[in-house]
Amino acid sequence: MDDASNILAGIALELSVAAVKSALQRAHATLRTHLPERRPVTAPSEEERAVLRRYMDASVAGDLSALAALLRGRRCLPLRPCTTDARACEW
């Protein structure tokens, strides 16, 4: 985060900039201990690209009904990169 982002986060969380920076440093250290050094990156599938395109089109058009339908229709939301998600996801 840059200084402007730290200031805005501090205001939103009612913390000082120093407290925000300290929290970020602790979070980064924690993540380093729990995540592998390099995570595999996979390209989105054609199905994921199609859903993303529909989401982007609905966002640009301001079509809240389409956005809500897209979010309601999704049974799970895998986080990228994720290569071992055993859950079955339906669109």
N, C-alpha and C positions, 0 to 999 in steps of 0.2 A: 504494500500500500504506500502511496505517496503521502506527503504531509497533509495535503488538502483532504484526502480520504480519511486519514487519522483524525483530523479535526472534526470532520462530519460524523465519524463513528463515535467520537467522544461526546459530541453534543447529543446525538441520538441515544446513547447509552448513559448519559450523564456521568461520564468519566473524563479524567484529564487525558491529554494526548500521551503523556508518559504511561498512564495506566493502559491505554489502548495498545501502545507499542509493546509493553511488557506482556500483555495477554497474547498478542500475536507471536511473540518470541516463544512463549510457553507452548502455544498451540503448535507451532512449527516443530519444536523439539519433540513433543508428544507424537506428532505424525511421523517424524523420522524413525521413532522407535517401533511404530506399528505398521509401517508401509515398507514394501521392498524398495531397494534403491532405485530400480527402474521398473516401472509397471508396463506391461504390454499394451500397446495401443492398436486397436482394431478399427477398421473402417466400418461405418454404419452399413447395414444391409439395405437392399433396395426398398424393403418394406419400411424400415426406419426412415429412410430418406423421403418416402412418400408421405408418411405421417408428419415429418418435420415440414415438408412443403405445404401440406394442408394447414398446419398450425401457423406457419408464417403468413400464408395467404389470408387466413382468418384474422390474424393480428393486424396486418396492414389495412384490411378492409374494415376493421373495427367491428367484426361480426362476433359479438359475445355469445350468441346462441351456438355458432359453429365451434367456438373455443370450448364452451361448456360441454358440448357433445363429444368433442375429441377427448377431453379430460375424463368424462364419465365413462366412455367406452374403453378406456385403458384399464386392464385388470391389475397390472403391476408396472412398475417403472424401474427398469434396471439402470444402474449407474454405470456410465462408461468410465474407464475401460473395465469390463466385467467378462471374464472368460469362463467362470465356473458357476454361473447362476443356474441352479437346478429347477427354479420355478418355471412353470409353463405360463407364458404371457400370451394373452389374446388381444387382438386389436378390435 
